[in-house]
Amino acid sequence: MDSGKWTKKPVASARSEVLNPIRTTLEKDFKIPETHDKNLINFTLGEPTKANGYPLPDETKEAIIEAVESEKYNGYTHSSGHLDARQAVVDKYSTEEAPFDKDDVVLTFGCSGAQYTVFSAMCEPGDNVLVPRPGFPLCLPITQNLGVELRYYDLDPEDEFSIKLDTVESQIDDKTKFILVVNPSNPCGSVFSKEHMEDIIALAEKHQVPLVADEIYYGFSYDDSKPFHSFAHVNTEIPLITFGAISKTYCVPGWRLGWAIVYNRGGYFDNILANMQKLAMIWLHPSSLVQQALVKILRDVPESYFEKTKAKLKEASDKACEVLTGIRGVKPVRSKGAMYMMVLIEHDEFEDIEDDVDFCKKLLNEQNAFVLPSTCFFAKNMFRIVLCHPLEKIEELGLRINEFCENHYKK
Ligand SMILES: *Cc1c(COP(=O)(O)O)cnc(C)c1O
C-alpha cells in the first residue's frame, strides 16, 4: 500500500491500556500447539454446548425459530429492550416480597453489557469499586476504559471462598461507588450461605455503599448444603442492582442477551436508572430476535431442564475432585455451584514451574490441555477448569495433569 502523506499514526493511549485477561490469554498470550501427538482438550471457557454434552431444550430452539418465522422482529425495539421481553424478566424473577417492574429492567448484550452499563452509569473517573479476588475479570477492562479504580477484596479458599469481610471494609472510602458480589462464583464454583450474605449486607448498610450482584448463575447451586439465594430476597429493603443473562443457565452464551435489574428501593437509584436508560440509547438494545425468543424461553423452559443440567454439573464436579485428589502438587476445591472449579497449585512440589501462568503454559504445550491460570482472575497459584464437559474428558484431563506433574516434581 502506498501510504502517501499518511505518515502520522493515530494513537489513543488510554484505550491501549484496556485489558481483558481471559480474552488476551486465549487470543494472544497462549499458543495452542499446531501439531501434537495428543488431541487438544480445552477447559478454558464456560460454554455448555451440544458438543460438550449440553444440548438445548426444544423450547429454546422453537423460540428463536418462531421469532424468525414471524418476521415481526426484524426492526428496532425500545433502547432498553422490548416491553414484552422486559415483562418476561419481571414474570420470571419478580416476587411479592422483592418486586420490580419492567421499567426497572434494562436488556443488554449479555451480562457483559449489563456490567458495562452499570459501571458506566454509576462511576466517574477517580471513583473506585470493590471487586472479588479471585473474580471474573471483565470489570478490569471496563474500569480501565472508564478511568475508575478497582480495589480487590479477598475470597478465602480455605473457607469455601467466602469473602474476607475485613478486606472489603478496610478499602471503602468516600469514592467507593459499589461493592460487586458474584454468587454463585465464577471462577470459584462457590455459593454463599444465607448467613454470609446477611453479613455482607450488614457491612454494605453500615457504610452506605450499595451492592451490585452478578447473579448470572441464578439458581445454579448443586450442593444441598449450599442452596442458592438471591441478594434481592435475603434482604428486601436494601437498594440493589442484579445482573442476569441466558448465557450460562440456558446454555446460549453466544446469543448475547442479558439484563440488569434495578431494585430501586426508596427511589435510591432514580438517577442511576435514568443514566442506564440514557446509555442504552448509545448502544441500543440486544438483537430483537433473541429478545422475542426470551419471552418463550423464560416462560416455557421447564424446571426439569435446570435440574438435569445441575445434576450433570454435580457429577462433573465430583469427577474432577476424584481425578485430581491425590495428585501431589495440586489440590481441587470442591465446586458447589456455577460451572467451574479452582485447583490450588503447590509450587514447592515442583522443580521448574514458576507460577500459575507457567504451569498452564507448560501444561498446554506438553499435554495439549488448556486451563486458565488464576492470574486471569487477579489471583495467584491456582488454575480454573470448566465443568461443562463429558466425564470421559474430565478423566482425560486428570490423567494429563497427573503425567504433567510427574514430569515436573522436585527430584
Ligand atoms: C460468563 C459471565 C459473564 C459474562 O456473561 P455474558 O452473558 O456472556 O456476557 C459475567 N459474569 C460472570 C460471573 C460470568 O461467569
Ligand as a Chemical Component Dictionary entry (heavy atoms), coordinates in Angstrom:
data_LIG
# 
_chem_comp.id                   LIG 
_chem_comp.type                 NON-POLYMER 
_chem_comp.pdbx_formal_charge   0 
_chem_comp.three_letter_code    LIG 
# 
loop_
_chem_comp_atom.comp_id 
_chem_comp_atom.atom_id 
_chem_comp_atom.alt_atom_id 
_chem_comp_atom.type_symbol 
_chem_comp_atom.charge 
_chem_comp_atom.model_Cartn_x 
_chem_comp_atom.model_Cartn_y 
_chem_comp_atom.model_Cartn_z 
_chem_comp_atom.pdbx_ordinal 
LIG C1 C1 C 0 -19.915 -15.543 31.808 1  
LIG C2 C2 C 0 -20.009 -14.485 32.832 2  
LIG C3 C3 C 0 -20.324 -13.164 32.486 3  
LIG C4 C4 C 0 -20.492 -12.729 31.070 4  
LIG O1 O1 O 0 -21.712 -13.161 30.592 5  
LIG P1 P1 P 0 -22.211 -12.883 29.114 6  
LIG O2 O2 O 0 -23.684 -13.029 29.217 7  
LIG O3 O3 O 0 -21.585 -13.943 28.251 8  
LIG O4 O4 O 0 -21.784 -11.537 28.717 9  
LIG C5 C5 C 0 -20.450 -12.232 33.502 10 
LIG N1 N1 N 0 -20.260 -12.562 34.784 11 
LIG C6 C6 C 0 -19.932 -13.820 35.154 12 
LIG C7 C7 C 0 -19.716 -14.119 36.593 13 
LIG C8 C8 C 0 -19.785 -14.811 34.180 14 
LIG O5 O5 O 0 -19.420 -16.043 34.555 15 
# 
loop_
_chem_comp_bond.comp_id 
_chem_comp_bond.atom_id_1 
_chem_comp_bond.atom_id_2 
_chem_comp_bond.value_order 
_chem_comp_bond.pdbx_ordinal 
LIG C1 C2 SING 1  
LIG C2 C3 SING 2  
LIG C2 C8 DOUB 3  
LIG C3 C4 SING 4  
LIG C3 C5 DOUB 5  
LIG C4 O1 SING 6  
LIG O1 P1 SING 7  
LIG P1 O2 DOUB 8  
LIG P1 O3 SING 9  
LIG P1 O4 SING 10 
LIG C5 N1 SING 11 
LIG N1 C6 DOUB 12 
LIG C6 C7 SING 13 
LIG C6 C8 SING 14 
LIG C8 O5 SING 15 
# 
